[in-house]
Amino acid sequence: MKKRVVCNVVQSHKRILEAHRLWHQALNCYFDPEGFRTNVNATIQALRNVTFAIQNEKHNIVNFETWYAESVSYTHLRAHET
């Protein structure tokens, strides 16, 4: 019997799926400059919305504050590597 997995960040997950869908729409419009630009811009906005959704649902993520601090620190260090 399969164990059912429960998503603790439903809104964040929906936003990721939306961004994924928009990314594929951009790909399908690659040779249509206006369609491509429109879908890439929508993808970027959808990805920003993922950040906001995660912030709103962070109380559902175990040890979020610790993970986030480590993630930001790691990203900051990687960005400054030469």
N, C-alpha and C positions, 0 to 999 in steps of 0.2 A: 504494500500500500504506500502510495506517495504521500510525503509530508507536505502539507499546504504551507506555502510561504506567504507571510503577511507583510505587505509593504508599509513601513512606518511613515513614509514621506510621499503620500499619494499625489499631492499637488506638484511636488518637485518632479516626480516620475512623469506625470502628464506633460509638464513643460519640456522635459527632455525628449519625449516622444514627438511633441510638436516641432521642436527644433530639428529633429531627425527627419521628419516629413518635409519640412521646408528646405532642408539641405538637398534632399533628393529632387524636389521641385526645381531648385536652382540648377542642379546637374542636368535635368531634362531641358532646361532653357539655355543651356550653355551657348548655343549659337544664336540666341536672341538677346542682344545686349540689354534691352530694357527689362525683359522678363528675368534675365539672370541677375541683374542689379537689384531689382525689386525683391527677388527671393533671397538673395544673399543678405540684404539689409534686414529682411524679416527674420532670417535665421539668427543674425546677430542680436536682434531685439529679443527673440525667444530665448536665446542663451543667457542674456541679462536677466530675463524673468526667472530663469532657473535659480540664479543667485538669490533673488528676492524670495522665491518660494522656499528655498532651503533655510534662509534666515527666519522665515515664519514658522517653519516646522522643526527647527533645531531642537526644540524641547523633546521631540520624539526620537532623537538620535542619541544613543548611549555614548557618553564621553565626548560629545561634540566639541566642547570648548578645548579639551586637550588635543583632540585630533586637528582641529582648525589651527590652533597655535603652532603645532608641529608642522602642519602642511604649509602654512604661510612662511614660517621660518625656513623650511627646506626650499620652497620656491624662491624666496629672496636670496638664499645662498647660491642656488643654481643660476639665477639670473646674473650674478656678479662673477661667475667663474670665467676665466679667460682661456 
